[in-house]
Amino acid sequence: PVADIGVVGLAVMGSNLARNLARNGNKVAIFNRSPEKTEHLVVEHPEAEFVPTFTYEEFAASLARPRTAIIMVKAGAGTDAVIDELVRVFEPGDIIVDGGNAHFPDTIRREKAVRETGINFVGAGISGGEEGALNGPSIMPGGSDEAWVTLGPILRSIAAIAEGEPCVTHIGHDGAGHFVKMVHNGIEYADMQLIAEAYDLIRRGTGKTPAQIADVFAEWNTGELESYLVEITAEVLRQNDAATGEALVDVILDEAGAKGTGAWTVQTALDLGVPASGIAEAVFARSLSSQRGQRDAAVGLPGPAPAEHEGFAHDAETFVEQVRLALYASKIVAYSQGFDIIRAGAAAYDWAIDLGAVSKIWRGGCIIRAQFLNRIADAYAAQPDLPLLLAAPYFAEALGRAQDAWREVVTVAAASGIPAPAFASSLAYYDGLRADRLPAALVQGQRDFFGAHTYRRVDRPGVFHTEWSGDRSETQES
Ligand code: NBP
């Protein structure tokens, strides 16, 4: 055996990860179902000194014990097929890592099945796309402590570095890594939607061109909003279409695609009872954009009279600053909701997830990398059992500073007929949490009326029911 790690699946992600591993001092065995990809990679990258293999037996024989293999194939049936093959040729104590975008319940199932053979199975979320895989991704591995002993140093050698620390930590056992990767993607959806709403409001509110708004985002990227997504937003807005000379953003069809991880996040939040409303709005906003038939059917529906919103941004610079503050506040809500999902998932699946460590490994390599994550890391360092991220002192202060502008922007959006679902729902969530009394009391009364679902009282313990169809007296349930 000559290699200390293997990669199975040599499409764009696997090839780049294999090169990253090789560049960082690992001897890498490679295997792909179609041998051409293996041959191609060896020829294209002689500097990596790969160990090419063409059967699973050869692959296993080339690896030093405990054998460690990272699978980077199409999530789903492809992953199961490769796991079956590796289980056949590996031995107890060896380690199989799935670095693809598996849904965490699949990872839980696979880990349980593979563990019975004595082989370790690690579901590792890998974020950062092709570029990250090559130059340093953010890695979210689950799996056993035993596997982490071998795998930890290898993953640390290839992860992105942020503030001097590698962007990888052992998240928790079985599906914890893919769970956290899923929530990362959910937050990514929210972040992108919030940025898109900010762009739309500024464009329609001030009449600035995409190139001028690119300058706004570039400026924002020097302050508290500094992040990869804000940075690339400026790049996209500045891009002109060669064919038409128009801003590229104006010739791109306005129907957003999705690969499903945002929907998984929201479905999981619903299952766990976590109000991830900002993330949900971001997923639904993409769905709405793609409902061409419904959008066509809605053409001509009445909107506000022009007089009602005309000139709402008399002072463009003030409005831009209000939008910036609304974006920052809504972003705090999205992350707070995301961390709530992780906390609830950890409790439901018995994972000991360090939320501060999660915020740190998202500081580099991944799509949501941002300055802001340092503030989240600080908040969890100050109080590891923080019940509500947005109520941590730093964020509470920021929300206090932003809230007037946030309310103004949501008001203006509604009055002007500009959809800002993520801004608006984030604000409603914030106000819902803050409320002294919620109309949930009335909902409890309604539930008791039609379904005898009972209610509790503010003034004494116990469970109560009103005889709605009788004399309307109150009884206390035993
Ligand atoms: P793809 O998702 O396009 O998968 C292609 C690879 O899967 C090829 O190596 C192919 O082998 C292999 N494969 C398939 Br399909 N079915 C197989 C089977 N039954 N047995 C063995 N191999 C099989 O590759 P990718 O775009 O590089 O992505 C790899 C993973 O990384 C996916 O899970 C994806 O979701 C994830 N991903 C993550 C990010 C990110 O930012 N984190 C970005 C892109 C992708 P062949 O060559 O023989 O057809």
Residues whose N, C-alpha, C, O or C-beta is under 5 A from the ligand:
A	BS01	NBP	G9 L10 A11 V12 M13 G14 R33 S34 K37 M72 V73 K74 A75 A77 G78 A81 V82 G99 G100 N101 I126 S127 G128 G129
